[in-house]
Amino acid sequence: MQYGKSTYTLLGDDRFQALDLAYIDAEPSHHFPIRWFGHRLSRFLADAADYQDTPVLAEMAAFEWALRDAFDVADARVLGLDELRRIAPEARALDAAANGAKFDAICAGIIEWVDEFNAPQRVAGTVSRWAEEGLIASVVTVS
């Protein structure tokens, strides 16, 4: 198996070899080309008892897989600074919502990019768009 050098560096020789063997047992390849074999490594590291106490391992594996994927995708238009500024608060809000944050906490996090007065409206508009796009499956009311 070949993964990124950073995951290997974080683990060292012995732990990386143990990871290889455990991952092969847990996630046998279903693809002929070996290049697709590591696509579940980050999830494995996040869930496996031997590694879940070190979340940076799963994060690094996901990052390295994303870098690998970046070479396979079609060329796309480069986003400008204004577009990145618009996306950043929405990405932060989606991450917070996925981790169970309440609406007020999501708004508080958005204030880093959007002024305090407009943050609730920005989050509400974003949540509305997520619902239209099917990103929200249900709403839970918490008191």
C-alpha positions as CSV (number, residue, x, y, z in Angstrom):
1,M,0.0,0.0,0.0
2,Q,1.1,3.5,-0.6
3,Y,-0.2,6.5,1.4
4,G,1.1,9.9,1.8
5,K,4.4,10.5,3.5
6,S,2.9,12.6,6.2
7,T,0.7,9.8,7.6
8,Y,3.7,7.5,7.5
9,T,5.8,10.1,9.3
10,L,3.1,10.6,12.0
11,L,3.0,6.8,12.7
12,G,6.6,5.7,12.2
13,D,7.7,2.4,10.7
14,D,6.2,-0.1,13.2
15,R,2.8,1.6,13.6
16,F,2.5,2.2,9.9
17,Q,3.1,-1.4,9.1
18,A,0.5,-2.4,11.8
19,L,-1.9,0.0,10.2
20,D,-1.3,-1.5,6.8
21,L,-2.1,-5.0,8.0
22,A,-5.2,-3.9,10.0
23,Y,-6.5,-1.8,7.1
24,I,-6.0,-4.7,4.6
25,D,-8.0,-7.0,6.9
26,A,-10.8,-4.5,7.5
27,E,-11.1,-3.0,4.0
28,P,-10.1,-5.6,1.4
29,S,-9.8,-4.1,-2.1
30,H,-12.8,-4.4,-4.5
31,H,-11.0,-2.6,-7.4
32,F,-8.5,-4.0,-9.7
33,P,-6.2,-0.9,-9.7
34,I,-4.4,-0.6,-6.4
35,R,-4.6,3.2,-6.6
36,W,-8.2,3.2,-5.2
37,F,-7.3,1.0,-2.2
38,G,-6.8,3.8,0.4
39,H,-10.1,5.6,-0.2
40,R,-11.5,4.5,3.2
41,L,-8.3,4.9,5.2
42,S,-9.4,8.2,6.9
43,R,-12.7,6.7,8.1
44,F,-10.8,3.6,9.2
45,L,-8.4,5.7,11.3
46,A,-11.3,7.7,12.8
47,D,-13.2,4.5,13.8
48,A,-10.5,2.0,14.7
49,A,-9.8,1.8,18.5
50,D,-6.1,1.8,18.0
51,Y,-6.1,5.1,16.2
52,Q,-9.2,7.1,17.1
53,D,-7.5,8.7,20.1
54,T,-5.3,10.6,17.6
55,P,-7.7,12.4,15.2
56,V,-4.9,14.1,13.3
57,L,-4.1,10.7,11.7
58,A,-7.6,10.5,10.1
59,E,-7.4,14.2,9.2
60,M,-4.0,13.7,7.5
61,A,-5.1,10.6,5.6
62,A,-8.2,12.5,4.4
63,F,-6.0,15.5,3.3
64,E,-3.5,13.2,1.5
65,W,-6.3,11.4,-0.3
66,A,-7.8,14.8,-1.3
67,L,-4.4,15.8,-2.7
68,R,-4.2,12.6,-4.7
69,D,-7.7,13.2,-6.0
70,A,-6.7,16.8,-7.0
71,F,-4.5,15.4,-9.8
72,D,-7.4,13.4,-11.3
73,V,-10.0,16.1,-11.6
74,A,-10.6,18.2,-14.6
75,D,-9.2,21.7,-14.6
76,A,-11.5,24.2,-13.1
77,R,-11.7,27.9,-12.8
78,V,-9.7,29.3,-9.9
79,L,-11.9,30.9,-7.3
80,G,-11.2,34.6,-6.6
81,L,-10.8,36.1,-3.1
82,D,-14.4,37.4,-3.0
83,E,-15.7,33.9,-3.8
84,L,-13.5,32.3,-1.1
85,R,-14.8,34.9,1.4
86,R,-18.4,34.0,0.6
87,I,-17.7,30.2,0.9
88,A,-15.7,30.3,4.1
89,P,-18.6,31.2,6.4
90,E,-20.9,28.6,4.8
91,A,-18.3,25.9,5.1
92,R,-17.8,26.8,8.8
93,A,-21.6,26.8,9.4
94,L,-22.0,23.4,7.6
95,D,-19.3,21.9,9.7
96,A,-20.8,23.3,12.9
97,A,-24.3,22.1,12.0
98,A,-22.9,18.6,11.1
99,N,-21.4,18.5,14.6
100,G,-24.7,19.3,16.3
101,A,-24.2,23.1,17.0
102,K,-27.3,25.1,17.8
103,F,-28.3,28.0,15.6
104,D,-27.0,30.7,18.0
105,A,-23.6,29.0,18.1
106,I,-23.5,28.8,14.3
107,C,-24.3,32.5,14.1
108,A,-21.6,33.3,16.6
109,G,-19.0,31.4,14.5
110,I,-20.1,33.2,11.4
111,I,-19.3,36.6,13.0
112,E,-15.7,36.0,12.1
113,W,-16.6,36.7,8.5
114,V,-19.9,38.5,8.6
115,D,-20.9,41.4,10.9
116,E,-23.0,40.6,14.0
117,F,-26.1,42.2,12.7
118,N,-26.2,40.2,9.4
119,A,-24.9,36.9,10.7
120,P,-28.4,35.4,11.6
121,Q,-29.8,36.4,8.2
122,R,-26.7,34.9,6.5
123,V,-27.1,31.6,8.4
124,A,-30.8,31.4,7.8
125,G,-30.4,32.0,4.1
126,T,-27.7,29.3,4.0
127,V,-29.8,26.8,5.9
128,S,-32.7,27.5,3.6
129,R,-30.5,26.8,0.6
130,W,-29.2,23.6,2.2
131,A,-32.8,22.5,2.7
132,E,-33.6,23.2,-1.0
133,E,-30.5,21.3,-2.1
134,G,-31.3,18.3,0.1
135,L,-28.3,18.7,2.4
136,I,-30.7,18.8,5.4
137,A,-32.6,15.6,6.1
138,S,-34.5,16.7,9.2
139,V,-34.7,19.5,11.8
140,V,-34.5,18.7,15.5
141,T,-35.8,21.2,18.0
142,V,-33.7,21.4,21.1
143,S,-34.9,23.4,24.1
